[in-house]
Amino acid sequence: MDSCGADESTTARWMAAHRGMYERATRHPFTVSIRDGTVDLVAFRRWLGQDYMFVREFVAFVASVLLKCCKQSDRTDMEIILGGLASLSDELSWFKKEAAKWGVDLVGISPLSSNTEYCRFLQSFDDPEISYTVAITTFWIIETVYQDSFAFCIEEGHRTPLELLGTCQRWGSAEFKQYCQSLQRIADRCLANRTSDAVKSAEEAFLRVLELEVGFWDMSSSRS
C-alpha cells in the first residue's frame, strides 16, 4: 500500500534546489516572447498543433494516475484527479476551436521528436511498478509548469497580444493555480511517508519533466 502522511516540504525543497532548471522550464524564451509581444505566430501555431497531440496522450496518463490512486493509495484523492481528467474533454474542444481559428490542420499533424519523447515518458506510467507517489508528483509538476509559464504572460506589465490572451488566461488563471496547489499538497503528503529510494525516484521524475518541458518549448521555435 502506497500510504500517505502529512508533510508539505519536499516539493518546496526540490523547487529551491533545482530553481535554475525550473526557471528554464517556466521562463522559456518562447513564453517570454508571448509576454513581450514579440512571439512568432508561426511558432505559436506549431505549439498549438503539437500541444493538442500531447493533451490527447495526457488524457491516458491522467487516467493511469487515477488508476494508481484507486489501487495504491489509502486516501481518497480521487475527486481531485477525476476533476482534472474531466476538464481535459473541454480542453480538447478548446484546442479544436483554436486550431480552426488559426488555420491549423489537426488531422494532418505529425508529432515532432520532442513531443514523441514526452509522450513516451507519459506512456511509461502504464507500468504498474511505478508508484502512485511518483505518478502524482509527475502530474503535479506538469500542470504547474504550464500554470506558472502562462501566468507570467498575464502578470502586470505584459504585452501579450490580444489574440493570445485567452490561451494565457486558460492556464495562467488563479483557479488553475489552486488546482495545481491541490495536486502539490497530495504529492507532498505522499512523499512524506516514503522511503528515500522512493523519494529519489519521484525527484528524478520531477527533473525529467522539467527537461521535457524545456524541449517542448524549444520545439515551438524549431522543428526538433
C-alpha positions as CSV (number, residue, x, y, z in Angstrom):
1,M,0.0,0.0,0.0
2,D,1.4,3.4,-1.1
3,S,0.3,5.2,2.1
4,C,0.4,9.0,2.5
5,G,1.1,11.1,5.5
6,A,1.2,14.9,6.3
7,D,4.3,16.8,5.1
8,E,4.3,19.8,2.8
9,S,8.0,20.5,2.4
10,T,9.5,18.0,-0.1
11,T,8.4,19.6,-3.3
12,A,9.3,23.1,-2.0
13,R,12.8,21.8,-1.3
14,W,13.0,20.5,-4.8
15,M,11.8,23.8,-6.3
16,A,14.5,25.6,-4.4
17,A,17.3,23.1,-5.1
18,H,16.5,23.0,-8.8
19,R,15.5,26.6,-9.2
20,G,17.6,27.1,-12.3
21,M,16.1,24.2,-14.2
22,Y,12.6,25.2,-13.0
23,E,13.0,28.7,-14.3
24,R,14.3,27.4,-17.7
25,A,11.1,25.5,-18.0
26,T,8.8,28.3,-16.8
27,R,10.6,31.4,-18.2
28,H,11.5,29.9,-21.6
29,P,12.2,32.3,-24.5
30,F,9.0,31.1,-26.2
31,T,6.7,32.1,-23.4
32,V,8.7,35.2,-22.6
33,S,8.2,36.2,-26.3
34,I,4.5,35.9,-25.8
35,R,4.6,38.1,-22.7
36,D,6.8,40.6,-24.6
37,G,4.6,40.7,-27.6
38,T,7.3,39.5,-29.9
39,V,6.2,35.9,-30.4
40,D,6.5,34.4,-33.9
41,L,2.9,33.4,-34.7
42,V,4.2,30.6,-36.9
43,A,5.9,29.2,-33.8
44,F,2.6,29.6,-31.8
45,R,0.7,27.7,-34.5
46,R,3.3,24.9,-34.3
47,W,2.9,24.8,-30.5
48,L,-0.9,24.7,-30.8
49,G,-0.9,21.7,-33.0
50,Q,1.8,19.8,-31.1
51,D,0.2,20.5,-27.7
52,Y,-3.2,19.2,-29.0
53,M,-1.5,15.9,-29.7
54,F,0.2,16.0,-26.4
55,V,-3.0,16.6,-24.5
56,R,-4.6,13.5,-26.2
57,E,-1.8,11.4,-24.7
58,F,-2.1,13.3,-21.4
59,V,-5.6,12.0,-21.1
60,A,-4.3,8.4,-20.9
61,F,-1.6,9.5,-18.5
62,V,-4.1,11.1,-16.0
63,A,-6.3,8.0,-16.3
64,S,-3.2,5.9,-15.2
65,V,-2.7,8.3,-12.3
66,L,-6.3,7.8,-11.3
67,L,-6.0,4.0,-11.5
68,K,-2.9,4.0,-9.3
69,C,-4.7,6.2,-6.8
70,C,-7.6,3.7,-6.7
71,K,-5.2,0.7,-6.3
72,Q,-2.3,2.0,-4.3
73,S,-3.5,4.9,-2.1
74,D,-5.3,4.6,1.2
75,R,-6.5,8.2,0.9
76,T,-9.3,9.5,-1.4
77,D,-7.7,11.9,-3.8
78,M,-10.0,10.5,-6.5
79,E,-12.2,13.6,-6.7
80,I,-9.3,16.0,-7.4
81,I,-7.7,13.7,-10.1
82,L,-11.1,12.9,-11.6
83,G,-11.8,16.6,-11.9
84,G,-8.6,17.1,-13.8
85,L,-9.4,14.2,-16.1
86,A,-12.9,15.5,-16.8
87,S,-11.6,19.0,-17.7
88,L,-9.5,17.5,-20.5
89,S,-12.6,17.0,-22.6
90,D,-13.2,20.7,-22.6
91,E,-9.5,21.3,-23.2
92,L,-9.5,19.2,-26.4
93,S,-12.6,21.0,-27.6
94,W,-10.8,24.3,-26.9
95,F,-7.8,23.2,-29.0
96,K,-10.1,22.3,-31.9
97,K,-11.7,25.7,-31.9
98,E,-8.4,27.5,-31.6
99,A,-6.9,25.4,-34.4
100,A,-9.8,26.3,-36.6
101,K,-9.3,30.0,-35.8
102,W,-5.6,29.8,-36.5
103,G,-5.8,27.6,-39.6
104,V,-4.0,24.7,-38.0
105,D,-4.9,21.3,-39.6
106,L,-5.0,19.0,-36.6
107,V,-5.7,15.9,-38.8
108,G,-2.5,16.4,-40.8
109,I,-0.1,17.0,-38.0
110,S,2.6,14.5,-37.1
111,P,4.4,14.7,-33.7
112,L,7.8,16.2,-33.7
113,S,10.6,14.4,-31.9
114,S,10.4,16.3,-28.6
115,N,6.7,15.7,-28.5
116,T,7.2,12.0,-29.2
117,E,9.8,11.8,-26.5
118,Y,7.5,13.4,-23.9
119,C,4.6,11.2,-24.9
120,R,6.7,8.1,-24.5
121,F,7.5,9.3,-21.0
122,L,3.8,9.6,-20.2
123,Q,3.2,6.1,-21.6
124,S,5.7,4.6,-19.3
125,F,3.3,5.3,-16.4
126,D,1.2,2.4,-17.5
127,D,3.8,0.2,-15.8
128,P,2.1,-1.0,-12.5
129,E,5.6,-0.9,-10.9
130,I,5.6,2.9,-11.0
131,S,4.1,4.1,-7.7
132,Y,1.2,6.4,-7.2
133,T,3.6,8.8,-5.4
134,V,5.8,9.1,-8.5
135,A,2.8,9.4,-10.7
136,I,1.0,12.2,-8.7
137,T,4.3,14.1,-8.4
138,T,4.7,13.9,-12.1
139,F,1.1,15.1,-12.7
140,W,1.6,18.0,-10.3
141,I,4.8,19.3,-11.9
142,I,3.5,19.0,-15.5
143,E,0.4,21.1,-14.6
144,T,2.5,23.6,-12.5
145,V,4.9,24.3,-15.3
146,Y,2.1,25.3,-17.6
147,Q,0.3,27.3,-14.9
148,D,3.4,29.3,-14.0
149,S,4.5,29.8,-17.6
150,F,1.2,31.3,-18.7
151,A,0.6,33.2,-15.5
152,F,3.8,35.0,-16.3
153,C,2.3,36.1,-19.6
154,I,-0.6,37.9,-17.9
155,E,1.2,39.5,-15.0
156,E,1.3,43.2,-14.6
157,G,3.3,44.9,-17.4
158,H,2.7,42.2,-20.0
159,R,2.5,43.0,-23.7
160,T,0.9,39.7,-24.7
161,P,-1.0,40.0,-28.0
162,L,-4.8,40.3,-27.5
163,E,-5.4,37.2,-29.7
164,L,-3.2,35.1,-27.3
165,L,-4.7,36.4,-24.0
166,G,-7.3,33.7,-23.9
167,T,-4.7,31.0,-24.2
168,C,-2.6,32.5,-21.4
169,Q,-5.7,33.0,-19.2
170,R,-6.7,29.4,-19.6
171,W,-3.6,28.1,-17.9
172,G,-2.5,31.2,-16.0
173,S,-5.7,31.7,-14.0
174,A,-6.0,31.7,-10.3
175,E,-8.4,28.8,-10.4
176,F,-5.9,26.6,-12.3
177,K,-3.2,27.7,-9.8
178,Q,-5.4,26.5,-6.9
179,Y,-5.8,23.1,-8.7
180,C,-2.1,22.8,-9.0
181,Q,-1.6,23.6,-5.4
182,S,-4.1,20.8,-4.5
183,L,-2.0,18.4,-6.5
184,Q,1.1,19.6,-4.8
185,R,-0.4,19.0,-1.4
186,I,-1.3,15.5,-2.4
187,A,2.3,14.9,-3.7
188,D,3.8,16.3,-0.5
189,R,1.6,14.1,1.7
190,C,2.5,11.0,-0.3
191,L,6.2,11.8,-0.3
192,A,6.3,12.3,3.5
193,N,6.0,8.6,4.3
194,R,8.0,7.1,1.5
195,T,11.5,5.6,1.6
196,S,14.5,7.6,0.5
197,D,14.7,5.5,-2.7
198,A,11.0,6.2,-3.5
199,V,11.5,9.9,-2.9
200,K,14.6,9.8,-5.1
201,S,12.5,8.2,-7.9
202,A,9.9,11.0,-7.6
203,E,12.6,13.7,-7.7
204,E,14.0,12.1,-10.8
205,A,10.6,12.2,-12.4
206,F,10.3,15.8,-11.4
207,L,13.6,16.7,-13.1
208,R,12.7,14.7,-16.2
209,V,9.5,16.7,-16.6
210,L,11.4,19.9,-16.4
211,E,13.8,18.7,-19.1
212,L,10.9,17.5,-21.3
213,E,9.1,20.8,-20.9
214,V,12.2,22.8,-22.0
215,G,12.4,20.5,-25.0
216,F,8.7,21.0,-25.8
217,W,9.1,24.8,-25.7
218,D,12.2,24.6,-27.8
219,M,10.3,22.6,-30.4
220,S,7.9,25.5,-30.8
221,S,10.8,27.5,-32.3
222,S,12.4,24.8,-34.3
223,R,11.2,21.5,-35.9
224,S,13.1,19.3,-33.5
